[in-house]
Amino acid sequence: KQWYQRRVRGILVKGFKKAFPALNLVSEEHEEESIEGVTAPSFNHPDIIKLANGESSVSAKDITVWVDPLDATKEYTERLTQYVTVMACIAVKGVPVAGVIRKPFDDQTYWAWVGHGTSGNLASLHGSQEQEDLRVIVSLSHQGEVKDVAAKAFAPRQVTVTPAGGAGYKTIEVIKGSQDVYVHTTLIKKWDICSGDAILRALGGKQTDLRGDEINYSHELDPRNEHGLIATMHDHEKYRIALQATSKS
């Protein structure tokens, strides 16, 4: 685990710092480290060059980059590699505008730049269509708690709760239409959720805390989101209000 985190950190975090020394970057592994000998990343990807053509500049002070070098750390140690992702997100004035979720063990990369474009594997994904049963994906660590809340909130619909590791994995499952709603009821760090937020925005989905507030990803604020999370591709407010009403009852 530590070798993998160091390797990814060397590529992402140090690479960003090498290319953009003034960058506001927040990472799960955020201690200061030397970037001596680190190779700056290439910016010659043809898709990005095409999308960035004519794009206006943004002040560095307004940008925050969030990096999670290993999401689903516990699952990685248990060899549940289907849940493991590497994530990077760009926020401008606290608003997520671009996100990347890499599934290294499936060799799949999902990315989106709000208002500009997405990776090809996201182009045809629009979430699920409403059906009789509601599928809710939750963290492995508190599946029982959410199952009870969801069953009460969404009654009389039948609710199927699927436990899974990794915030990135769960968000992609909602985008793919394998799940309808991603619910998290406890504290979660912003490097776990910024990339998914950006991709959802680019595809017309939505992610908020359980109060309905959009999450601010400015580096000047607390990296912890303490008010839960709900992510959907459709009917966001309907699901959120139902959950909120149940939690207050």
ABEGO torsion letter per residue (X at the ends): XAAAAAAAAAAAAAAAAAABAABBBBBABABBBBABGBBBBBAABAAAAAAABGBBBBBAAABBBBBBABBGAAAAAAGBAAABBBBBBBBBGGBBABBBBBBAAAGBBBBBBBGAEBBAAAAABAEBBBBABBBBBBBAAAAAAAAAAAAAAAOABBBBBBBBBEAAAAAAAAAAGABABBBBABBBBAAAAAAAAAAAAAAGBBBBBAAGBBBBABAABBABBAAEBBBBABGAAAAAAAAAAAAAX
